[in-house]
Each structure stands twice: as structure tokens, then as C-alpha cells.
Amino acid sequence: SLVLGLGSVREVVDAQFLPIMAEIKMRIQSDLERCIAALRGCSHMALDGEFTGIKWPGQEDNEEDTAETAMNKKSFITEQFSLIQLGISTLTWDCNNNNWRHEKFAFYFPRRADAIEDQDAMNYLQEHGFSVEKWKS
């Protein structure tokens, strides 16, 4: 998960997050509007992506890898598999109640025809509450 400060949140929302959300806007209009409002007003955010797999032969982590090599391996792996769910959590300081307000959102992405599904990864997701039926619908 990635946690950012307020200034960075706005940059991520405006530069990276909005184009992704435009793709699925029609399916989840009301949740999308609430999510964008929460992101624009939050103090902190976290992103969590679920993929159809996370391992690829020859692309294992190696502590001797440079940062660039490690990033290239991760990039290659994510291109082989499909993003199937994006979880977003926001934290906003509520001055009136003197506490944090937490909002969470989950967006499912359509199955990519060319994506590989690693059965171990799919089993793990199901064992931890991922709804394959909701994803496929």
C-alpha cells in the first residue's frame, strides 16, 4: 500500500487516478463520484491492487537487484497479469469531532482476454474474501 501526504494526493488524483477511473465511470458512477470527492478532500490515501497473479519464472526478487532491475521485474509481471480489483482507502481529519474519518472503496475491473490467471493467486484471493463472482459479473 502507498500512503501519501495531502499535496501528493491531489497530484496522484489529478494526474494518474482520474484517467483510470474514466474507463469504469459508467459502471460505478455514484461510487466513483464519492471516491473522487473523498480523494480530493483527504489527508492520506492508500491504494491496494489485486492481480490475477504475482509470480513469474525468472522474475523472482533478489536482494542483489538494483532498484531499476527490481522495478523492471515488477513491471514485467504486472503486464502479464490483469488488475482485477483496486482498493482505495482515504483518511480525513474531522476537526469538528477531533478524529479521523475513514472511507474505503473497491472497484472491480473487467477480465482482460489476454491476461494469464495463476490458479494459486486466484485461490489465495478467494480464501481471503475476494469475490470471483462479483469480478466476473
RAQUIKA-V201091 format. One record per backbone hydrogen bond with DSSP energy under -0.5 kcal/mol. CO is the residue of the C=O (numbers start at 1). NH is the residue of the N-H. Records with the same first field share a line. If there is no record, write none. Layout:
# RAQUIKA-V201091
CO = NH  NH
This chain:
# RAQUIKA-V201091
5 = 9
6 = 10
7 = 11
8 = 12
9 = 13
10 = 14
11 = 15
12 = 16  17
13 = 18
16 = 20
17 = 21
18 = 22
19 = 23
20 = 23  24
21 = 24  25
22 = 25
24 = 27  28
26 = 29
28 = 32
29 = 33
30 = 34
31 = 35
32 = 36
33 = 37
34 = 38
35 = 39
36 = 40
37 = 41
38 = 42
44 = 91
45 = 4
46 = 89
47 = 2
48 = 87
50 = 84  85
52 = 118
56 = 59
62 = 65
66 = 70
67 = 71
68 = 72
69 = 73
70 = 74
71 = 75
72 = 76
73 = 77
74 = 78
75 = 79
76 = 80
77 = 80  81
80 = 116
82 = 52  84
84 = 109
85 = 50  87
86 = 107
87 = 48
88 = 105
89 = 46
90 = 103
91 = 43  44
92 = 101
93 = 95
94 = 98  99
99 = 94
101 = 92
103 = 90
105 = 88
107 = 86
112 = 115
116 = 118
117 = 119
118 = 122
119 = 123
120 = 124
121 = 125
122 = 126
123 = 127
124 = 128
125 = 128  130
126 = 129
130 = 132
131 = 135
132 = 136
133 = 137
